[in-house]
Amino acid sequence: MANKSFYEKGIRFECQGTGKCCTSRGEYGFVYLTLQDRKRFALFFKLSLSDFTKAYCEKKDGHYHLKNLSDDCLFLKDAKCTTYEARPEQCRTWPFWPEVLNTKTWNAEVVGYCAGVGKGKLYSAKEIEDILKSQKE
């Protein structure tokens, strides 16, 4: 879980568009969707919520997620997100997930493959806390 002392001085991050975070890596293989995520996607694809959900979603343990038809997100093409504007909250909040915001996990599972770490905007501890809070809502 998140360790505030890890990010108390902030974290610099800017997406570099490599698509590496969109590939399945064991426990991080599902893209979970809130109702708002599904509505955003439905609007993006010009579908009803019901039609989007039937075409692109599955439900497991009471939670919707994108169908997992391969090892990569089904909206990833040529290492680029084809639905970036409509991407779900899970994708919008990367890499500020509680399960990776500690030194050991960050170094093992984020730094090694995410080219955006250490680049771009410096997110303050307050901004990171707000992002973490939004994931609980």
Secondary structure, 3 states (H helix, E strand, C coil): CCCHHHHCCCEEECCCCCCHHHECCHHHCCCEECHHHHHHHHHHHCCCHHHHHHHHEEEECCEEEECCCCCECCCEECCEECCHHHCCHHHHCCCCCHHHCCHHHHHHHHHCCCCCECCCEEECHHHHHHHHHHHHC
